[in-house]
Amino acid sequence: MKAHGFIIALFVAILLAYLFPTALSDLPLKQITNIGIGLIFFFYGLKLAPSELKLGFLNYRSHILIQLTTFVVFPLLTLLFIPFFDGGLQSRLWLAILFLGALPSTVSSAVIMVAIARGNLPTAIFNATISGLIGIVATPLWLSIFMMKSGEFEILDILLKLFLQVLLPLIIGLLLQPYLGKMARFHSSKLSLFDKSVIVLIVFNSFSNSFTSNLFDTIKVLDLLKLFGIVLVLFFLIYGLIGYVCKLMDFGLKDTITAKFCGSQKSLIHGTVMVKIIFGNSASLGLFLLPIMFYHILQLLLISIFAENYRKRTLQQSSN
């Protein structure tokens, strides 16, 4: 229900941005969201438990499969859909799909779903954490391959911004973890609410800019349906492919669950933060957020169903 509440809040933010696009124009939203982004990753660093990371460290086969799927296979699969968009490689809609494909795995929902399905929890925690760190470099690198020529993408500037707003606060949080870590984990639900509030504010601000610039006037309903269809196909392609590779590599059930759940999920929080840092207050922000939001809803609904099925299966195996 909490996840559904967050989804509802995102759509309410988009609706409000459409109805009242200048409602918060008097507020310094850029500064507020920049501070919010820094605090999200500062608290994330505080909440990381080194002992949990150590437990999952040695399962290298799962790590390789999950990270290669997240940052190599998934982005490459998005290339299959270039012919579906006018403008090809220069299409904003396709670049939004590429951005989704290059994002790191989600943290909280991947770990929670693996726990529900009774998969390998230490491996899930390790991969979800490492994925977020790799994504700080990997995601903008993928975008730079296709956007450098346009002159609007300076990779060194982007990496510097990501370091200052994401990596540096996270490092400070890790350094302070021995002193504040227990308190941060105790108040984890409140900090999660703060994270989601910042994301909702960024979504409102992004779509406000898109609506005031009439960006969506050029997007047809057919394009939106196409976008949703491609997101759906991508999910099942990557989920099925991971399952097939797990069979080839003779993974056990727990590692298969973990690989499929961590390797197929994409982080809405990282996506929202990165699109804000990379593109600033560009009118295109709302467009780049659409595939991420579609995918986020799909993965929550579908993975929760798969997790429950796996839970029943693992309970049956343990009872036999």
C-alpha positions in Angstrom: 0.0 0.0 0.0 2.9 2.4 0.7 4.3 1.7 -2.8 0.8 2.4 -4.3 0.6 5.6 -2.3 3.9 6.7 -3.8 2.6 6.0 -7.3 -0.6 7.9 -6.6 1.5 10.8 -5.3 3.5 10.9 -8.5 0.5 11.0 -10.7 -1.1 13.7 -8.5 2.1 15.7 -8.8 1.8 15.4 -12.7 -1.8 16.4 -12.6 -1.1 19.5 -10.4 1.8 20.4 -12.6 -0.6 20.4 -15.6 -3.3 22.4 -13.8 -1.1 24.8 -11.9 2.3 24.8 -13.6 3.4 28.1 -12.0 2.0 27.4 -8.5 5.5 27.1 -6.9 7.3 29.4 -9.2 8.0 31.9 -6.3 10.0 29.2 -4.4 13.7 28.5 -5.1 12.8 25.0 -6.2 16.2 24.4 -7.8 18.0 25.0 -4.5 15.4 23.1 -2.5 15.7 20.0 -4.8 19.5 20.2 -4.9 19.7 20.2 -1.1 17.1 17.4 -1.0 19.1 15.2 -3.5 22.2 15.7 -1.3 20.3 14.7 1.8 18.8 11.6 0.1 22.3 10.2 -0.5 23.7 11.4 2.8 20.9 9.4 4.6 21.5 6.5 2.2 25.2 6.4 3.3 24.1 6.5 7.0 21.7 3.5 6.5 24.2 1.2 4.8 25.2 -1.7 7.0 28.8 -2.9 6.2 28.1 -6.2 7.8 25.2 -6.9 5.3 27.5 -6.0 2.4 30.2 -8.4 3.6 27.7 -11.3 3.7 26.9 -11.0 0.0 30.4 -10.1 -1.2 31.7 -13.5 -2.2 28.8 -14.6 -4.5 30.7 -13.3 -7.6 28.8 -15.2 -10.3 25.6 -13.5 -9.3 27.3 -10.1 -9.1 28.7 -10.4 -12.6 25.4 -11.5 -14.1 23.3 -8.8 -12.4 25.7 -5.9 -13.1 26.3 -7.0 -16.7 22.6 -7.2 -17.2 21.9 -3.9 -15.6 24.6 -1.8 -17.3 25.4 -3.6 -20.6 22.6 -5.9 -21.7 19.7 -3.7 -20.8 21.0 -0.6 -22.6 21.9 -2.6 -25.6 18.4 -4.0 -25.8 17.1 -0.4 -26.1 18.9 -0.2 -29.5 16.4 -2.6 -30.9 13.7 0.1 -30.7 15.5 2.9 -32.6 13.5 2.1 -35.8 10.2 2.8 -33.9 10.9 6.5 -33.5 11.1 9.3 -36.0 14.5 10.8 -35.9 16.3 7.6 -34.9 19.2 8.2 -32.6 18.3 11.8 -32.2 14.7 11.1 -31.0 14.0 12.4 -27.5 11.6 9.5 -27.0 14.2 6.9 -27.8 16.8 8.7 -25.7 14.4 8.6 -22.8 14.2 4.8 -23.3 18.0 4.6 -23.4 18.2 6.6 -20.2 15.9 4.1 -18.5 18.0 1.2 -19.8 21.2 2.7 -18.5 19.9 3.3 -14.9 21.1 1.3 -11.9 18.9 -1.2 -10.1 16.5 -0.1 -7.4 17.6 -0.6 -3.8 14.7 -0.9 -1.4 12.1 -2.7 -3.6 14.6 -5.2 -5.0 15.8 -6.2 -1.5 12.2 -6.3 -0.2 11.0 -8.4 -3.1 13.9 -10.8 -2.8 13.1 -11.1 0.9 9.5 -11.9 0.2 10.4 -14.5 -2.4 13.0 -16.0 0.0 15.9 -15.4 -2.4 19.5 -14.7 -1.5 19.1 -11.5 0.6 22.8 -10.7 1.3 23.5 -10.9 -2.4 20.5 -8.7 -3.2 21.7 -6.1 -0.7 25.2 -6.1 -2.1 24.2 -5.8 -5.7 21.5 -3.1 -5.1 24.1 -1.0 -3.3 27.0 -1.5 -5.8 24.6 -0.9 -8.7 23.8 2.6 -7.4 27.5 3.4 -7.2 28.4 2.1 -10.6 25.4 4.0 -12.1 26.9 7.3 -11.1 29.5 6.8 -13.9 27.8 4.2 -16.2 24.5 6.0 -16.8 25.9 9.3 -18.0 28.5 7.4 -20.1 25.8 5.7 -22.0 24.0 9.0 -22.6 27.2 10.6 -23.7 27.7 8.1 -26.5 24.6 9.4 -28.2 24.3 13.0 -27.0 27.9 14.4 -27.1 27.6 15.5 -30.7 24.5 17.6 -29.8 26.6 19.9 -27.7 24.2 19.8 -24.8 26.0 17.0 -22.9 29.4 17.6 -21.3 30.4 14.4 -19.7 33.1 15.8 -17.3 30.6 18.5 -16.0 28.0 15.9 -15.5 30.3 13.6 -13.6 31.5 16.5 -11.4 27.8 17.4 -10.6 27.1 13.7 -9.8 30.1 13.6 -7.5 29.2 16.7 -5.6 25.4 16.0 -5.3 25.4 12.2 -5.0 28.8 10.6 -4.2 30.2 13.2 -1.8 27.1 13.2 0.5 27.0 9.4 0.3 30.7 9.2 1.4 30.1 11.7 4.3 27.1 9.5 5.3 29.4 6.4 5.3 32.0 8.1 7.4 29.4 9.2 9.9 27.7 5.8 10.0 29.6 4.5 13.1 28.1 7.4 15.0 24.7 8.0 13.4 24.0 4.7 11.5 21.8 3.0 14.2 19.7 6.1 14.6 19.3 6.4 10.8 18.2 2.8 10.4 15.8 3.2 13.4 14.2 6.1 11.6 14.4 4.4 8.1 10.7 4.7 7.4 10.7 8.5 8.1 13.8 8.9 5.9 12.2 6.9 3.2 9.2 9.3 3.3 11.6 12.3 3.0 13.2 10.6 -0.1 9.9 10.1 -1.7 8.8 13.7 -0.9 11.9 15.1 -2.7 11.2 12.8 -5.7 7.5 14.0 -5.9 8.7 17.6 -5.8 11.2 17.0 -8.6 8.5 15.3 -10.6 6.2 18.3 -10.1 8.9 20.8 -11.1 10.0 18.7 -14.1 6.5 18.4 -15.5 5.7 22.0 -14.7 8.6 23.1 -17.0 7.5 20.6 -19.7 3.9 21.8 -19.6 4.7 25.5 -19.6 7.0 25.0 -22.6 4.3 23.1 -24.4 6.6 20.1 -24.9 3.8 17.5 -24.7 1.9 19.3 -27.4 4.2 17.6 -29.9 3.8 14.2 -28.3 0.9 12.1 -29.7 -1.1 9.6 -27.7 0.2 6.9 -30.0 3.7 7.8 -29.0 2.8 7.4 -25.3 1.2 4.0 -26.0 4.3 3.0 -28.0 6.5 4.1 -25.1 4.5 2.1 -22.6 4.5 -1.0 -24.9 8.3 -0.8 -25.3 8.8 -0.5 -21.6 6.6 -3.6 -21.1 8.5 -5.6 -23.7 11.8 -4.6 -22.2 10.8 -5.8 -18.8 9.8 -9.3 -20.0 12.8 -9.5 -22.4 15.3 -8.8 -19.6 13.5 -10.9 -17.0 13.2 -13.9 -19.3 16.8 -13.5 -20.5 18.2 -13.5 -16.9 16.1 -16.6 -16.1 17.6 -18.4 -19.2 21.2 -17.5 -18.3 20.6 -18.7 -14.7 19.6 -22.1 -16.1 22.7 -22.2 -18.3 24.9 -21.3 -15.3 23.1 -23.8 -13.1 22.1 -21.3 -10.4 20.1 -22.5 -7.4 16.6 -21.2 -6.8 17.7 -18.5 -4.3 20.3 -17.0 -6.6 18.0 -17.2 -9.6 15.4 -15.2 -7.7 18.0 -12.6 -6.7 19.4 -12.3 -10.2 16.0 -11.9 -11.9 14.7 -9.4 -9.3 17.9 -7.3 -9.0 18.8 -7.4 -12.7 15.4 -6.5 -14.1 14.6 -3.6 -11.8 15.4 0.1 -12.4 15.6 2.8 -9.8 13.1 5.6 -10.0 15.0 7.6 -7.3 18.3 7.4 -9.1 16.5 8.2 -12.4 14.7 11.2 -11.1 17.9 12.5 -9.4 20.1 11.9 -12.4 17.8 13.5 -14.9 17.6 16.6 -12.7 21.4 16.8 -12.4 22.1 16.0 -16.0 19.5 18.2 -17.7 18.9 20.9 -15.0 15.6 22.6 -15.6 15.3 21.6 -19.2 11.8 21.3 -20.7 12.7 17.7 -21.6 12.8 16.5 -18.0 9.2 15.4 -18.0 9.7 13.4 -21.2 12.8 11.6 -19.8 10.8 10.7 -16.6 7.9 9.1 -18.4 9.6 5.7 -19.2 11.1 5.5 -15.7 7.7 6.0 -14.1 6.0 3.5 -16.5 8.7 1.0 -15.7 8.6 1.6 -11.9 4.8 0.9 -11.8 5.3 -2.3 -14.0 8.1 -3.7 -11.9 6.3 -3.1 -8.6 3.1 -4.8 -9.9 4.8 -7.7 -11.7 7.7 -8.4 -9.4 5.3 -8.5 -6.4 3.3 -11.2 -8.2 6.4 -13.2 -9.1 7.7 -12.8 -5.5 4.6 -14.2 -4.0 4.7 -17.2 -6.4 8.4 -17.8 -5.6 7.6 -17.6 -1.9 5.0 -20.4 -2.2 7.4 -22.4 -4.3 10.3 -22.1 -1.7 7.9 -22.9 1.1 6.9 -26.1 -0.7 10.5 -27.1 -1.3 11.4 -26.6 2.3 8.4 -28.6 3.5 9.3 -31.6 1.2 
